[in-house]
């Protein structure tokens, strides 16, 4: 019996020490494991916000956020001869491109049907007062500008009228759109003037510029129900209207040239 008790006690002490060491090891492992998982996570978060590819994308996106401001800048702002400010109701009118209009002037005309702009017909165009907006409010809606074209003599809008008329095939089936009266409106479309610049400048050198986006011929009797002509609320738009001319012949169509502010 005297040999058994000391041995049993030693085993108990040894077991207790082993158990304590196991507990300590588990605690150390748990602490190291916890901190080891959290530290890389925090590091990854920092890296992703400072040096990861997504950070580069975000960094490169900052300049692109400024692009709308650059895109919204008007072309006239780059012209040193232009004075900032609203364009008044009279001044000069020009259009470049394949059907240039040079040396013309503009003034207003009242909205009274039938629309017949006053002269001098070979040099003057008229914006319609009472239909759409004035040059001063060009950004707020559609401005309508009328000019004469005639087969017997070259008038102010002969160049654009002849160019658009020559570019369409009147023997082909027209494109039909739904008119404001619910009936079909026949069109012959053209892109021959697309990209041309229309400029209106007043006596104080205030100026607006539009880029031509499309043109079409429409029957004179259907023009008044053409939905795109009649949409006078579309902001920053200009609509030029003239009679259709082919050589020495006056046709039964209106030439419509549409542009947007640039």
C-alpha positions, 0 to 999 in steps of 0.5 A: 500500500505504501508504494501505491499512493505516491504513484497514484498521486504522481499520476494525478499531478501529471494528468493535471499538468497535461490538462493545463498545458492542453488548455493553455495550448487551446487558448493560444491557438484560439487567440492566434487563429482569431487574430490571424483571420481578422488581420488579413480581412482588415488588410484586404479591406484597406488594400481594396480601397487603396491599391487594388484594381477596384481602387484603380477603376474608382480612381480612373472613374473620377476624371470620367465624372467630369466628362458630362461637364465637358460634353455639356460645354457649348461649341460657342464657348470655344469661339473667342469672338462670341460674347456670352449671353442670350441671343436677341431677336435679330442678327445673322444666320449661317449654315455650313456643310454641303448646302451652305447658307451665307450672308443671311439675316434673321428676324421674327415673324408672327404665327399666322397660317399660312406661314409666309415669311416676309422678305427680303426673300433672298437673304432673310429668314424668320423665326416664328414668334408665337410658335415654339421659342425665341432665339433668347430661349433656345435651350427651353424648346423648339425654335422654328425658322422659315426661309423661302426656296423657289425654282425660278430664282435662288432664294435664301433656303434654296441650297438646303432645299435643293440638297435634301430634295435631290437626296431622296427618291420620290419614286420609292415608298415613303416612310409613314409615321402616325400624324397628330390626327391619327392618320399616316404622314408620308416622309422621305428622309435624308441624312445629306446635311447631317453634321452641318452647323447652323449659327445665329448671332446677334449684333452683340456677338451672342451666338447659338449653334445647332448641329443638323441631325436629320432632314425629310420631305413631307407633303405640304398638306400633311406638314401641320400634322407631322408629330415631329414638326409640331413638337414645340416643347423639345428643348434645344431644337431648331427646325428649318422649313422651306419649300421643296425645289428640284431644278426649276420645279417647285414641288408639293413638299416642305423640306424640314431640317432638324438640328440640336444645340451643341 
